[in-house]
Amino acid sequence: MAAVPPVLIVGAGPVGLAAALFLTRRGVVVRILDAEPAPRTTSRALGVNPRTLDLLEETGVTDAILAEAQPIRALALHHRGRPLAKITPDWTALGARHPMVILPQARSEALFIDALSRLGVQVERGCALASIAQTCDAATAVLVDGQTITAPVVFAADGAHSVARRSLEIGFPGDGWPEPWHLMDVDLDGPPADEGWIDFQPDGGFICLPFSGRSFRLFAFGRPLLERIPHGWRVGEIHWRSEFRISHRIAERLTIGRVALGGDAAHIHSPVGARGMNLGIEDAYVFAACAADFLSGETDRLESYHGLRHPVDAAVVRNVRALTGFIRNTGPVAELAKRTVPPIAIRFPPLINRVLGIGMGLDHPVRLR
């Protein structure tokens, strides 16, 4: 009979994969499962922020990401098509050793999988979780096919609709906004390949980010995306389109007994600010330290994961909600603020750096104790 792995990871998105990598490098054996039969080919997350690149430095994944990724040189702000301000981050002033870069999530996941493969870890696919139960000594995952897996520690990174979170009856309070947001990956001629673009249009913000090559990621709510394209841009092939609704929620607990939550299973928010995947990778980094110490005999370390991460994650959810609300709001006061605040704020680098810090993951330290 095979030895029981010390840590079972449920979910092989970027958060689960990062947890597996961090734990394995700490000498902890892992088993990682995913419900999907194959790696995902579409990419909701794009930005890899400086904090994530720092955390991954020793794994070799940072170098692999930087070899492929597109750096973001600037963020151009517009109001109804007219330029307002261009924000060019000063990475030194922000305390960053790496720039913000764009790499499709599917490629980031592939680089994690390659790194894990070199360490002898493979994702077990087509393994959907049905429920989790636990005793004081172990947690047991029951799969849809009836298989049971018992492990001393479980890390649930199984997404916004987390089976683990629901199975353990962990509350997920917050709110959702009713309007659908449109999402598209499309080839464009016109926008710079190394700049983000935000246009505060009358019926909401239009956001364009470089994606890969000539492809760009567009998202907005309200009118169809192609009706929002600035004059002079030429539209080519549409590679993917989707719709989503935005919620801002955080789990009431990130640890219960021997089970911990990370990533979208623990917190969700809008993509504005590019924190989703990156915040989850922070969770994975801290969890790996706590779990390794717990398995080495520090009995209170797994519970400390909640204390270390919940306040940080909750603050990010609040900040991203406020930032998204600013972009979303179309009232007269908001319109005046959008037109007047950016040109003034750009004159005060400390203020701009504070706002940029939210998106760059540099608005708080990553504490392990």
SVG drawing of the C-alpha trace seen along z (x, -y; Angstrom):
<svg xmlns="http://www.w3.org/2000/svg" viewBox="-28 -68 44 70">
<polyline fill="none" stroke="black" stroke-width="0.4" points="0.0,0.0 1.3,-3.5 2.3,-5.8 -0.2,-8.4 1.0,-11.8 1.4,-14.5 -0.4,-17.1 -3.3,-16.6 -3.9,-19.6 -7.4,-19.8 -7.2,-22.0 -4.4,-22.3 -4.9,-25.9 -2.0,-28.3 -2.7,-28.4 -2.7,-24.6 0.3,-24.2 2.2,-26.9 1.4,-25.3 2.6,-21.9 5.8,-23.5 6.5,-25.4 5.8,-22.4 7.9,-20.0 10.8,-22.4 10.4,-22.3 10.8,-18.5 7.0,-17.8 5.5,-15.1 2.3,-16.2 -0.5,-14.7 -2.4,-17.1 -5.8,-16.4 -7.9,-18.3 -11.4,-17.7 -10.5,-18.6 -9.2,-15.9 -6.6,-18.2 -4.9,-21.5 -7.0,-24.6 -6.3,-26.3 -8.1,-29.6 -6.7,-32.2 -8.7,-34.4 -5.7,-35.7 -3.0,-37.7 -0.9,-39.8 2.0,-38.4 2.9,-41.0 6.3,-41.8 5.4,-40.2 4.6,-36.9 7.9,-37.0 9.7,-37.5 8.0,-34.6 8.8,-32.3 12.4,-33.4 14.0,-30.4 11.9,-27.9 13.2,-28.9 9.7,-29.7 10.3,-33.5 13.1,-33.2 10.8,-31.1 8.0,-33.6 10.2,-36.6 11.6,-34.8 8.1,-34.7 6.1,-37.5 5.4,-41.0 6.4,-43.7 3.9,-46.5 5.7,-49.8 2.8,-52.2 -0.9,-52.6 -2.6,-55.1 -5.8,-56.7 -8.4,-58.4 -11.8,-60.1 -14.3,-59.6 -11.3,-59.0 -9.3,-62.0 -5.9,-61.4 -5.9,-62.1 -2.6,-60.8 0.1,-58.2 1.4,-56.3 4.9,-54.9 5.8,-52.9 9.0,-53.6 9.8,-50.1 12.7,-51.2 10.4,-53.6 7.8,-50.9 10.4,-48.6 10.1,-46.0 12.9,-44.0 10.8,-42.9 8.3,-44.7 4.6,-43.8 4.4,-41.4 1.6,-39.9 1.5,-36.1 -1.6,-34.1 -2.6,-32.0 -2.5,-28.8 1.2,-29.5 1.9,-30.2 0.3,-27.0 2.3,-25.1 5.5,-26.5 4.4,-25.4 3.6,-21.9 7.1,-21.7 8.8,-22.7 6.8,-20.2 7.5,-17.4 11.2,-18.0 10.7,-17.4 8.8,-14.2 5.3,-15.5 2.4,-14.9 -1.2,-16.2 -3.8,-13.5 -6.6,-14.6 -10.3,-13.7 -10.5,-13.5 -13.5,-15.6 -14.0,-16.2 -17.5,-15.3 -16.9,-16.1 -14.4,-16.5 -14.7,-15.1 -12.1,-15.2 -11.2,-13.9 -8.7,-15.4 -6.0,-13.2 -6.7,-13.5 -8.9,-14.8 -10.6,-12.6 -11.5,-13.6 -14.3,-11.7 -14.1,-11.9 -17.1,-11.7 -16.0,-8.2 -16.2,-7.0 -12.4,-6.9 -11.4,-8.2 -8.0,-9.8 -6.9,-10.5 -4.2,-12.9 -3.0,-14.8 -3.4,-18.1 -5.6,-19.3 -5.2,-22.5 -8.4,-23.4 -7.6,-25.5 -10.7,-24.3 -12.1,-27.7 -14.9,-30.1 -17.5,-27.3 -15.3,-25.3 -16.7,-22.0 -14.4,-21.9 -15.6,-25.2 -19.3,-24.2 -18.6,-20.7 -17.1,-22.3 -20.0,-24.8 -17.7,-27.8 -19.5,-31.1 -18.6,-33.1 -20.1,-36.6 -19.9,-39.5 -21.9,-40.9 -22.3,-40.6 -23.1,-43.1 -25.8,-42.2 -24.5,-43.5 -22.6,-41.1 -19.0,-42.1 -17.8,-41.3 -14.5,-39.7 -12.6,-39.2 -9.2,-38.3 -8.8,-39.9 -6.1,-40.9 -5.7,-44.7 -3.7,-47.1 -3.4,-50.5 -2.8,-50.1 0.8,-49.9 2.0,-46.3 3.5,-47.3 0.8,-49.6 -2.5,-49.1 -5.3,-51.3 -8.3,-52.5 -11.0,-54.8 -13.6,-56.2 -16.5,-56.1 -20.0,-57.5 -21.5,-54.0 -18.5,-52.6 -14.8,-51.9 -13.2,-50.2 -10.0,-48.3 -7.5,-47.0 -4.4,-45.0 -1.7,-43.5 -2.2,-39.7 0.2,-38.0 1.8,-39.2 -0.9,-41.3 -3.6,-40.0 -5.2,-42.1 -7.6,-41.4 -10.6,-43.7 -13.2,-43.9 -16.1,-46.2 -19.7,-46.2 -22.6,-47.7 -22.2,-48.2 -20.6,-45.4 -16.8,-45.6 -16.3,-46.1 -18.5,-49.2 -16.0,-50.7 -12.9,-50.4 -11.1,-53.7 -11.1,-55.4 -8.1,-54.3 -7.8,-50.8 -8.3,-48.0 -9.9,-44.7 -8.5,-41.4 -9.3,-37.8 -11.4,-37.2 -9.8,-34.3 -12.2,-34.0 -15.1,-35.8 -17.0,-35.3 -19.1,-37.0 -18.8,-37.1 -20.4,-38.7 -18.4,-40.3 -18.6,-39.4 -16.5,-40.4 -16.4,-37.8 -14.1,-36.3 -14.4,-33.1 -15.2,-33.4 -12.4,-31.0 -9.3,-30.0 -8.6,-27.0 -10.8,-24.5 -9.0,-21.7 -6.7,-20.2 -8.1,-21.8 -7.1,-25.2 -8.5,-27.3 -6.5,-29.3 -7.1,-31.4 -10.6,-31.7 -11.9,-29.1 -11.0,-31.7 -11.6,-35.0 -13.0,-36.4 -13.1,-39.9 -13.1,-41.7 -10.1,-41.4 -9.4,-45.1 -6.1,-45.4 -4.8,-42.0 -4.7,-40.5 -6.7,-37.2 -4.1,-34.7 -1.3,-36.7 -3.1,-36.9 -3.7,-33.1 -0.1,-32.4 0.7,-34.4 -1.7,-32.2 0.1,-29.2 3.5,-30.5 2.3,-31.2 0.4,-27.9 3.4,-25.9 5.5,-27.4 2.7,-26.8 1.9,-23.3 5.6,-22.2 6.0,-23.5 2.8,-21.8 4.0,-18.5 7.2,-19.0 5.4,-19.3 4.3,-22.9 0.7,-22.1 -0.6,-25.6 1.0,-26.6 -1.9,-25.4 -4.3,-27.6 -1.8,-30.5 -2.4,-30.5 -5.8,-32.0 -4.4,-34.8 -1.7,-35.6 -3.8,-35.6 -7.4,-36.5 -6.7,-40.2 -4.5,-40.6 -6.9,-38.9 -9.9,-40.8 -8.1,-44.2 -7.3,-43.4 -10.9,-42.4 -12.0,-45.8 -9.5,-47.8 -10.2,-46.1 -14.0,-46.5 -13.4,-50.3 -11.2,-50.6 -13.7,-48.7 -16.6,-50.7 -14.7,-53.9 -14.4,-52.5 -18.0,-51.2 -19.8,-54.3 -21.3,-56.5 -22.9,-59.1 -22.1,-62.8 -19.8,-63.0 -17.9,-60.0 -17.6,-61.4 -16.1,-64.6 -13.6,-62.6 -12.6,-60.5 -12.0,-63.6 -10.1,-65.6 -8.4,-63.3 -5.9,-61.4 -4.2,-64.5 -3.8,-65.9 -2.7,-62.7 0.0,-62.0 1.8,-65.0 2.1,-63.3 4.3,-60.1 3.7,-58.8 0.0,-58.8 0.3,-57.1 2.7,-54.6 0.3,-53.8 -2.4,-53.0 0.0,-51.0 1.0,-49.0 -2.4,-47.5 -2.0,-46.0 1.6,-45.2 1.1,-43.2 3.4,-45.6 0.7,-47.0 1.7,-44.7 4.5,-42.4 4.2,-38.7 4.5,-37.4 5.3,-33.8 5.1,-34.4"/>
</svg>
